[in-house]
Amino acid sequence: MIENDHEDYKRHRPWLAAVYVDPCHRRKGVARQLVKFAEKTARDRGEKQLFLYTLTPEIYRAMNWKIIETFGDNQFLMNIELS
């Protein structure tokens, strides 16, 4: 998690950024565990939302993230409510 990950969206915070899983470990639930850990950490810190941008929204949609804007060359701004 970082405070901000996109110059044009400074009003949104905090951000999930730079999630990467090595190809030999993909499709094993590793990304899901990383994202869920970040969500729990943000929730424990009292955050109400978490944001990210991605070229592959289907990965995050499967984890209940919502597209809130499309921008640039097929990039998606997404968030999740942390209630």
C-alpha positions as CSV (number, residue, x, y, z in Angstrom):
1,M,0.0,0.0,0.0
2,I,1.1,3.5,-0.8
3,E,-0.4,6.9,-0.3
4,N,-0.8,7.7,-4.0
5,D,0.0,5.9,-7.2
6,H,-1.3,8.3,-9.9
7,E,-0.6,12.0,-10.4
8,D,-4.1,12.6,-11.8
9,Y,-5.9,11.0,-8.8
10,K,-4.3,12.5,-5.7
11,R,-7.8,12.8,-4.1
12,H,-7.9,9.0,-3.9
13,R,-5.9,7.2,-1.1
14,P,-4.5,4.8,-0.2
15,W,-3.5,2.7,-3.1
16,L,-2.7,-1.0,-3.7
17,A,0.4,-0.8,-6.0
18,A,2.8,-3.0,-7.8
19,V,1.2,-6.4,-7.2
20,Y,3.3,-8.9,-9.1
21,V,3.4,-12.7,-8.9
22,D,6.2,-14.6,-10.6
23,P,4.8,-16.6,-13.5
24,C,5.7,-19.9,-11.9
25,H,3.5,-19.1,-8.9
26,R,0.5,-17.8,-10.8
27,R,-3.0,-19.5,-10.7
28,K,-2.3,-20.7,-7.2
29,G,-4.1,-18.0,-5.2
30,V,-1.0,-16.0,-4.4
31,A,-2.3,-12.7,-5.8
32,R,-5.6,-13.2,-4.0
33,Q,-3.8,-13.7,-0.7
34,L,-1.6,-10.6,-1.3
35,V,-4.7,-8.4,-2.1
36,K,-6.7,-9.7,0.8
37,F,-3.8,-9.0,3.2
38,A,-3.5,-5.4,1.9
39,E,-7.3,-5.0,2.3
40,K,-7.1,-6.3,5.9
41,T,-4.2,-4.0,6.6
42,A,-6.0,-1.0,5.2
43,R,-9.2,-1.9,7.1
44,D,-7.2,-2.3,10.4
45,R,-5.7,1.2,9.9
46,G,-9.2,2.6,9.6
47,E,-9.3,3.2,5.9
48,K,-12.7,3.1,4.2
49,Q,-11.6,2.4,0.6
50,L,-8.6,1.2,-1.3
51,F,-7.7,2.1,-4.9
52,L,-5.6,0.8,-7.7
53,Y,-5.2,1.1,-11.5
54,T,-4.7,-1.8,-13.8
55,L,-4.7,-3.0,-17.4
56,T,-6.4,-6.3,-16.2
57,P,-9.5,-5.4,-14.2
58,E,-10.9,-9.0,-14.5
59,I,-8.4,-10.2,-11.8
60,Y,-9.7,-7.6,-9.3
61,R,-13.3,-7.8,-10.3
62,A,-13.2,-11.4,-9.2
63,M,-12.2,-10.1,-5.8
64,N,-15.1,-7.7,-5.6
65,W,-13.2,-4.6,-6.7
66,K,-15.3,-2.1,-8.8
67,I,-14.2,-0.1,-11.9
68,I,-14.8,3.5,-11.2
69,E,-13.2,5.0,-14.2
70,T,-11.5,4.1,-17.5
71,F,-8.6,6.3,-18.6
72,G,-5.6,6.5,-20.8
73,D,-5.0,3.6,-23.1
74,N,-7.3,1.0,-21.7
75,Q,-6.4,1.5,-18.0
76,F,-8.9,1.1,-15.2
77,L,-9.2,2.9,-11.9
78,M,-10.7,0.6,-9.4
79,N,-11.7,0.6,-5.7
80,I,-13.0,-1.6,-3.0
81,E,-15.1,-0.5,0.0
82,L,-13.6,-1.7,3.2
83,S,-16.5,-2.0,5.6
